[in-house]
Amino acid sequence: EAGVVQSPRYKIIEKKQPVAFWCNPISGHNTLYWYRQNLGQGPELLIRYENEEAVDDSQLPKDRFSAERLKGVDSTLKIQPAELGDSAVYLCASSLYNEQFFGPGTRLTVL
Amino acid sequence: AQSVTQPDIHITVSEGASLELRCNYSYGATPYLFWYVQSPGQGLQLLLKYFSGDTLVQGIKGFEAEFKRSQSSFNLRKPSVHWSDAAEYFCAVDDNAGNMLTFGGGTRLMVKP
């Protein structure tokens, strides 16, 4: 069984540029999560989807971050414009029941 | 709001020695508790979880954890550490059976030969 796929694995951009991350969850998993993991810290939830619906986006900085999960499968997380403080690893996870499966993450560096 | 504290940022143990990683949580009701491991450049892998029942939980890779309600703790243990166990370990608490995880800050484990 394929795991959670994320791309790109690494991204370096200059501040004020836009950036997008893509996630393909495990087949059949209805719930999808985006987390941000700052250096030396644990992951923090940004947004949770149940199928196509964003059911918890309270931690998503909506002035510059957006996310979508069309057709309840793949998801894209976008930052526009990026700031220096957005440098982090962005993790995607999916779940069917009570265990979350994580992808390898996208390491974003904003210069 | 729930919170998780991992008091030890770094721990170094010799290969073959025993290991205990500490985790304390703050939550008003019976929590769901998890331990994850993250190797460099990798995502998080679930080691074990506690929902209810026996307070001593067995996981993968020879790890176990014990839930102690009176101490609000869920410490991770392994009797004999292998060099491949070097990684970062995260404790997490949830109030919705795995859907709303709050992570601790992590403990980085280094293993000496």
Interface residues (C-beta under 8 A of the other chain):
Chain A: G3 V4 T31 G40 Q41 G42 P43 E44 L45 R48 D56 L91 A93 S95 Y97 N98 E99 Q100 F101 F102 G103 P104 G105
Chain B: V4 I9 Y32 Y36 G41 Q42 G43 L44 Q45 L46 K49 F51 F90 A92 A97 G98 N99 M100 L101 F103 G104 G105 G106
